[in-house]
Each structure stands twice: as C-alpha cells, then as structure tokens.
C-alpha cells in the first residue's frame, strides 16, 4: 500500500485530539506526505476532502471512528485509529506510540481488515424511505416515556416474535462488543459476517440473543402508542412512530481498517479491553 495523501480526523469536543492531529500532520509533512485535517463531526467537509486520500487517521476513540466511517461510505478509504479515548476496540495505535509507529504505516507494513456493516432501511408513513449503513449497530428504543415498546420481528419473510422491551439491537460482529454485549449478547469474531438481534430489558417475551446468518433479512415493525427512536452507530438519531418499519440486512459496503498489529491479536487483547484497560495516554473521561 503506497501512501501519498493522508487525512486526519479529530474529536472536536476534546482539545487534546486536535493538538495530537496537528502533531501528526507536522510529522507527516516532513516526510513528504500531503495532509489535511478536519473535525470528525463535519461529515460534508470530510467527504469533500477525501478524494485521492490513501489513508484516514482518526484521533479520539471508537466514536470518532464510527463517524469517520459514515463520512467514507460508499468509498473505500482505509482507517487507522489513534487512541485517545477509553477502550479503543476499533483503534489501532495508542497516542503515545503514534509518532514512533508512523514509519511502519508509511512503509506499507500493515494489512487491510474488512468489517461487515448493516444496511438499515426505514419506512415511515408520509415519508420517503431512508437508507443507513451501520458499522456497530442499529437500535430501536423507547422514547422519553419510561414504558416498554412492542416490536414485531420477522426473519426472512417469516413472522418470528413480538418483542416487548426497552429496545431491540441489531448489531454487527464489530458491534457485538458494544451495547449488545452490555445487555448479554455474545462476542463475535470481528471478521464474521453474521449479525445479532438482542433485546434490552425484555418483559414476558423471547429474551435470548439471536445470531443471524449473513444472508438473513430482518423486518422490525414498531407496534406501540408511545414515541420511540432509531439510533445508528450511536450518533444518527431519528424519532419513530407506530407503524414504522425497519428492514435490516448485511450492507453491500464494508469498513476498511489499516492494521499493523498481528492478525491474531483479537483474542489476546480481548480480556484486557473488556476489563477497561487502556494505553497510558488514554483519556480518562
């Protein structure tokens, strides 16, 4: 992988990420690399700058990477995450090691890690269908009123179950270590193309996490008098109402990461990450 142009995205609400982004940019420019910097929150600006970019560095945590992926899709620019966040399941390099590690990236000594995504189509009465792509998860949850919602689920055209719960999570293998794990879902290998359905606080209904084949298509229909919400990767949030339908299946797009850690490092690092351990420079709040 030959790298001539790099973009650096930072977390605009954490000042040290911009400082680190500028430090990385200065080092890259001295090596003859063309560099641009943008806030990870500025999706349109990032997309305008992406043309011809060989690699995207993110400075922050997993949330910064999730926003970066939303800016890249349907493109294929790979991402390398510099961790200034907390757990950093998706990040690759601790911030304290970033400058020392850059030469290895530029010399093409890494490998490409492709992650499956979900395609989520929302159909609401009186509105045009909207399509989203999620690297982590799509969540249908209750709104401000603390009452369970009812969600009718069908799998591959066959009625499956009516969830009565606070929420239902559809998660990728990548997202299996996030919200889905917090409510009892399984940890999946990150290269798996299968996906999950997990309910949150189910009441007198099917409560087991369900692993679905990569070819599956799930339709979730909201059946409730109370307001609800749709959350895509935790930062795209939309109101839902009775009768709204979500069709969820594997996305035709993938998220690409440029890695320098060994390919077999997932299981070796899993326990440490689940215990909340992090690099010395990780942000504490």
C-alpha positions as CSV (number, residue, x, y, z in Angstrom):
1,X,0.0,0.0,0.0
2,X,1.6,3.2,-1.2
3,X,0.6,6.3,0.8
4,X,0.9,9.8,-0.6
5,X,-2.0,11.6,1.0
6,X,-3.4,11.3,4.5
7,X,-6.5,12.8,6.2
8,X,-6.6,13.3,10.0
9,X,-9.9,13.5,11.8
10,X,-10.1,14.7,15.4
11,X,-12.8,14.8,18.1
12,X,-13.9,18.5,18.3
13,X,-15.0,18.3,21.9
14,X,-11.7,17.0,23.2
15,X,-9.0,19.7,22.8
16,X,-6.0,17.3,23.1
17,X,-7.2,15.4,19.9
18,X,-6.7,18.5,17.8
19,X,-3.3,19.1,19.3
20,X,-2.3,15.5,18.5
21,X,-3.8,15.8,15.0
22,X,-1.6,18.8,14.3
23,X,1.5,17.0,15.7
24,X,0.8,14.0,13.4
25,X,0.3,16.3,10.4
26,X,3.6,18.2,11.0
27,X,5.5,14.9,11.2
28,X,3.8,13.6,8.0
29,X,4.5,16.7,6.1
30,X,8.2,16.5,7.0
31,X,8.2,13.0,5.3
32,X,6.7,14.5,2.1
33,X,3.1,13.3,2.7
34,X,0.2,15.5,1.7
35,X,-2.0,16.0,4.8
36,X,-5.4,17.6,5.6
37,X,-7.2,17.9,8.9
38,X,-10.9,18.0,9.7
39,X,-13.3,17.5,12.6
40,X,-14.9,14.1,12.6
41,X,-18.2,15.8,13.2
42,X,-18.0,17.7,9.8
43,X,-19.3,15.0,7.5
44,X,-19.7,17.1,4.4
45,X,-16.3,18.7,4.8
46,X,-14.6,15.4,5.3
47,X,-16.3,13.9,2.2
48,X,-15.1,16.9,0.1
49,X,-11.5,16.3,1.2
50,X,-11.5,12.5,0.8
51,X,-10.8,12.4,-3.0
52,X,-7.3,10.9,-3.5
53,X,-6.8,10.2,0.2
54,X,-4.9,6.9,0.7
55,X,-5.4,6.7,4.5
56,X,-7.5,8.3,7.1
57,X,-6.1,8.7,10.7
58,X,-8.6,9.3,13.5
59,X,-7.6,10.8,16.8
60,X,-10.0,10.0,19.6
61,X,-11.8,6.8,20.4
62,X,-14.2,4.4,18.8
63,X,-16.9,7.0,18.4
64,X,-14.6,9.1,16.3
65,X,-14.0,6.1,14.0
66,X,-17.8,5.4,13.7
67,X,-18.3,9.0,12.5
68,X,-15.3,8.7,10.1
69,X,-16.8,5.5,8.5
70,X,-20.1,7.3,8.0
71,X,-18.2,10.0,6.1
72,X,-16.3,7.5,3.9
73,X,-19.2,5.2,2.8
74,X,-19.7,4.3,0.0
75,X,-16.0,4.9,-0.5
76,X,-13.2,2.5,0.5
77,X,-10.6,4.7,2.1
78,X,-9.0,2.7,5.0
79,X,-8.9,4.0,8.6
80,X,-6.2,3.7,11.3
81,X,-7.4,4.8,14.7
82,X,-5.1,6.7,17.2
83,X,-6.5,6.0,20.6
84,X,-7.1,9.0,22.9
85,X,-10.4,7.5,24.0
86,X,-11.2,4.8,26.6
87,X,-11.5,1.2,25.4
88,X,-10.5,1.5,21.8
89,X,-11.8,-1.7,20.4
90,X,-11.5,-0.2,16.9
91,X,-8.5,1.9,17.3
92,X,-5.0,0.6,16.4
93,X,-2.3,2.7,18.0
94,X,-2.0,4.3,21.4
95,X,-1.5,8.1,21.1
96,X,1.8,7.9,23.0
97,X,3.2,5.5,20.3
98,X,1.8,7.2,17.3
99,X,4.8,9.2,16.1
100,X,7.1,6.2,16.5
101,X,4.7,3.9,14.6
102,X,4.0,6.2,11.6
103,X,7.1,5.0,9.6
104,X,5.7,1.4,9.7
105,X,2.4,2.7,8.3
106,X,4.1,4.7,5.6
107,X,6.3,1.8,4.6
108,X,3.2,-0.4,3.9
109,X,3.9,-2.9,6.6
110,X,0.3,-3.3,7.6
111,X,-2.7,-5.3,6.4
112,X,-6.3,-4.5,5.5
113,X,-9.0,-5.6,7.9
114,X,-12.5,-5.5,6.3
115,X,-15.5,-5.3,8.6
116,X,-19.1,-6.2,7.7
117,X,-21.8,-3.5,8.0
118,X,-25.6,-3.4,8.3
119,X,-27.9,-1.8,5.8
120,X,-31.0,-0.3,7.5
121,X,-34.0,0.9,5.5
122,X,-36.5,3.0,7.4
123,X,-40.1,3.2,6.0
124,X,-42.4,5.8,7.7
125,X,-45.9,6.8,6.7
126,X,-45.8,10.0,4.7
127,X,-42.0,10.0,4.2
128,X,-39.6,8.6,1.6
129,X,-37.7,5.5,2.6
130,X,-34.3,6.3,4.2
131,X,-31.3,4.0,4.0
132,X,-28.4,3.9,6.5
133,X,-25.3,1.8,6.9
134,X,-24.1,0.9,10.4
135,X,-20.7,-0.4,11.4
136,X,-21.7,-1.1,15.0
137,X,-25.4,-1.3,15.5
138,X,-28.9,-0.1,14.8
139,X,-31.2,0.3,17.9
140,X,-34.9,0.8,18.1
141,X,-35.6,2.1,21.6
142,X,-38.3,3.7,23.7
143,X,-38.5,7.5,23.8
144,X,-38.8,9.8,26.8
145,X,-41.7,7.9,28.4
146,X,-40.4,5.0,30.5
147,X,-42.7,2.4,29.0
148,X,-41.8,-0.7,27.0
149,X,-42.5,-0.7,23.3
150,X,-43.7,-3.5,21.1
151,X,-41.7,-4.5,18.1
152,X,-42.9,-7.2,15.7
153,X,-39.9,-9.1,14.2
154,X,-39.9,-11.2,11.0
155,X,-36.9,-13.1,9.7
156,X,-36.6,-14.0,6.0
157,X,-40.2,-13.2,5.4
158,X,-41.5,-15.4,8.3
159,X,-43.1,-13.9,11.5
160,X,-40.7,-14.6,14.4
161,X,-41.7,-12.8,17.7
162,X,-43.1,-9.7,19.2
163,X,-40.5,-8.1,21.4
164,X,-41.9,-6.2,24.5
165,X,-38.8,-4.4,25.7
166,X,-37.0,-1.1,26.2
167,X,-35.2,-1.7,22.9
168,X,-34.0,-4.1,20.3
169,X,-30.4,-4.0,19.0
170,X,-29.3,-5.3,15.6
171,X,-25.5,-5.5,15.8
172,X,-22.7,-6.5,13.5
173,X,-19.8,-8.6,14.7
174,X,-17.9,-5.4,15.3
175,X,-20.8,-4.0,17.4
176,X,-21.0,-7.3,19.4
177,X,-18.5,-5.8,21.9
178,X,-20.6,-2.7,22.4
179,X,-24.2,-2.1,23.5
180,X,-25.2,-5.6,22.6
181,X,-22.5,-7.1,24.9
182,X,-23.7,-4.8,27.8
183,X,-27.1,-6.4,27.6
184,X,-26.0,-10.0,27.4
185,X,-25.2,-10.6,23.8
186,X,-22.3,-12.8,22.6
187,X,-18.8,-11.7,21.5
188,X,-18.4,-12.5,17.8
189,X,-15.1,-12.6,15.9
190,X,-14.8,-9.3,14.1
191,X,-14.4,-10.8,10.7
192,X,-17.7,-12.6,11.0
193,X,-20.4,-11.5,8.5
194,X,-23.3,-12.8,10.7
195,X,-25.2,-10.3,12.8
196,X,-27.2,-10.2,16.1
197,X,-30.6,-9.4,17.4
198,X,-30.6,-8.6,21.1
199,X,-33.4,-7.2,23.3
200,X,-33.0,-4.8,26.1
201,X,-35.0,-5.4,29.3
202,X,-37.5,-7.8,27.7
203,X,-40.7,-8.3,29.5
204,X,-42.5,-11.7,29.2
205,X,-41.2,-12.4,25.7
206,X,-38.4,-14.1,23.8
207,X,-35.2,-12.9,25.6
208,X,-32.4,-14.8,24.1
209,X,-29.8,-13.2,21.8
210,X,-30.2,-14.4,18.2
211,X,-27.3,-14.9,15.8
212,X,-28.5,-14.5,12.2
213,X,-26.7,-15.7,9.0
214,X,-25.1,-13.1,6.8
215,X,-27.9,-13.7,4.1
216,X,-30.7,-13.0,6.6
217,X,-33.1,-10.2,6.2
218,X,-35.0,-8.9,9.3
219,X,-38.0,-6.6,9.4
220,X,-38.8,-4.9,12.6
221,X,-42.2,-3.2,12.8
222,X,-43.0,-0.7,15.6
223,X,-46.3,-1.5,17.2
224,X,-46.8,1.0,20.1
225,X,-48.7,4.1,21.2
226,X,-45.5,5.6,22.7
227,X,-42.8,7.5,20.9
228,X,-39.6,5.6,20.0
229,X,-36.2,6.3,18.5
230,X,-33.9,4.9,15.9
231,X,-30.1,5.2,16.6
232,X,-27.5,4.3,14.0
233,X,-24.0,3.8,15.4
234,X,-25.0,6.0,18.4
235,X,-24.9,9.3,16.7
236,X,-27.6,9.3,13.9
237,X,-30.8,9.5,15.9
238,X,-34.3,9.8,14.5
239,X,-37.8,9.7,16.0
240,X,-40.1,6.7,15.2
241,X,-43.8,6.3,15.5
242,X,-46.4,3.5,15.4
243,X,-46.3,1.5,12.1
244,X,-42.7,2.5,11.1
245,X,-40.7,-0.4,9.7
246,X,-37.0,-1.2,9.5
247,X,-35.6,-3.7,7.1
248,X,-32.1,-4.8,8.2
249,X,-29.6,-6.9,6.3
250,X,-25.9,-7.1,5.5
251,X,-24.7,-4.0,3.8
252,X,-23.1,-4.1,0.4
253,X,-20.4,-1.8,1.8
254,X,-17.6,-2.7,4.2
255,X,-15.5,-0.6,6.6
256,X,-11.7,-1.0,5.9
257,X,-9.0,-0.6,8.5
258,X,-5.3,-0.5,8.0
259,X,-3.7,-2.6,10.8
260,X,-0.2,-3.1,12.0
261,X,-1.0,-5.4,14.9
262,X,-0.7,-9.2,14.2
263,X,-3.8,-10.7,12.6
264,X,-4.3,-13.0,15.5
265,X,-4.3,-10.2,18.2
266,X,-8.1,-10.1,18.7
267,X,-8.3,-12.8,21.3
268,X,-5.1,-11.9,23.1
269,X,-6.3,-8.3,23.6
270,X,-10.0,-9.1,24.3
271,X,-9.7,-9.7,28.0
272,X,-7.7,-6.5,28.7
273,X,-10.2,-4.4,26.7
274,X,-13.2,-5.9,28.4
275,X,-11.7,-5.1,31.8
276,X,-11.4,-1.5,30.7
277,X,-7.6,-1.4,30.5
278,X,-6.1,1.1,28.1
279,X,-2.9,2.8,27.0
280,X,-1.2,5.3,29.2
281,X,-2.3,8.2,27.1
282,X,-6.0,7.1,27.1
283,X,-8.5,9.9,28.0
284,X,-9.9,9.2,31.4
285,X,-13.3,11.0,30.9
